[in-house]
Amino acid sequence: MNSSPAGTPSPQPSRANGNINLGPSANPNAQPTDFDFLKVIGKGNYGKVLLAKRKSDGAFYAVKVLQKKSILKKKEQSHIMAERSVLLKNVRHPFLVGLRYSFQTPEKLYFVLDYVNGGELFFHLQRERRFLEPRARFYAAEVASAIGYLHSLNIIYR
């Protein structure tokens, strides 16, 4: 996600302990064992997104799990934290997922996101290779609506 919230500084990792400052989204009491990880629902450059069921209440979430070593090695922490900052901006839109909270272990970052059943647009496009015009128009309208909303929050998505 190449996005940058206007005027929002990105937290940097603490070199002393390898932790990354997760700011106000941090939940220091959370840990991976709070969840049953059910299946991989997405993959990216630095990790994957897992469908997870929180043990305490049975709620489903999409948990983005990122490898700290890869992020720090490629000096991408500012991009990851920009994504986190965007998710934290109280994003409330039907076509965008929200960040519930985040936590970390010595090796990984975890972003606990709203789970939207149905998958990503990219997944459907890969599977079907092309959409008929009415469906393409529908998705284009959803994307335009979401980007317009982000712009109203002074968030740039490229």
N, C-alpha and C positions, 0 to 999 in steps of 0.2 A: 504494500500500500504506500504509494508515494504521496504523502499528504503532509501539510505543515500548518498547524494552527497559527494564526497571525499573532506575533508577539509572545508566544509561549516558550519559555526556555525549556530545554530538554535536560532532565536529570542525568548525571553521569555516574559511572560505576565508581564505587569506593575501591581503590587499589589495595587497601589494607586487607580486606577480607573477601574480595571478589564479588561482593553484593552489588546489585544495581539498585539505585534509589527509585522505588516505584511510586513515590509520592503519595497523594491521598487515596490512591486505589489499593494501597498495600493492606493486606490482612495478615498480620504477623502470626496469627493463630492457625491459619489454614495450612494444610499439608496434603500431599498427593493421596495419602491413605483416607482422606475424607470422601473420596470418590471411588466408584466402580467404573473403570474405563472400559467401555463396551466395544467400540470399533473406531477405526480411522475414518474420518469423513472429509479430510482435506490434507494436502501436503504443500509445503512451501520451501523456500531456500534455507531456512534456519530451523525447521521443525515440522510439526504436524498439528492438525486439529482433530481432537478426539471427542466422540460423543461420550458424555459421562453422566452418571447418575449419582447425585450427592446422597450419601448414606443416611444423613441425619433426617432428611425429609422426603427423599425419593424424587426430588426435582431434577430435571434433565438440563444439561448445559453443554455448550460447545467449549471445550477447554483447549486453548492454543498453548502448546508446549514447545518452548524454544530452547535450543542448546546455547548456553552462555558462551562456551568456548568458541563456537562458530561466529557468534555476534561480535565478541571482543577481538577475535583474530582478524576479522574483516573490517573492524572499526565501524560497525553498523549500529552501535548502541543509540546514536542520535536518531536514526530512522525508526528504530523500534520504539523509542520513547516518544517520538512524534506521533506514532500510531496510537500509543497508549494515551497520550494527551488528547488526541481527537476523540477517542472512545470515551474519555472522561468528561467531555464537554456537555454532559447531560443530553446526549443525543437521543431524541425521542421522535422517531420517524418509522412508519410501518415497513420501509424498505431498507432499513439499516439496523444492524445489531448493536446492542449496548454492552459495555463492560460492567460486570457486577463487582468484581474485585480481582486483585492479582496477588500472587505470592511467589516465593522462590525457594529453591534448594541450592546447595552449593554448585550444582551442575546445570540447573534448568530454571527458566522463567515460566510461570503459568498465568495465562490471562483467562479468567472465567467469564465467558460471554453468553448472552442469550442464545438459546438453541432455536433455530427456525427449521422446522421439518420441511423438507422439499429440496434442500440442497442449494448449491450455488448456481448462478446463471452459467458460469464457465463449464461446470460439469454437464449441464443439459446441452450446451452447444457442442461440446466434445462428443457426446453420445449421439446426437442427432445430425451433426455436421452442418446443418443449416436449418433455419426456421422459415416457415411460410410467412408471407408478408403480414397478415393480421397478428400473428404471435410476435413477430419482430417489432411491430409497432407498439404492442402492449409492453414488451420489455424495454423498449426505448423510452417510453413514457415513464416507466418506473425509475429508470436510471436518471433521466432528466429531473424528475421530482426529487430524488435523493440528492443529486448534486446541487440543485437549486437550494435545498434545505441546508446543506453544508455551507454553501456560500453565504447564506443568511446568518450563519454563525461565525463568519470570517474564517472559514476553513477552506483551504484550496486543495482540490483533489486533481492530480494530473495523471 
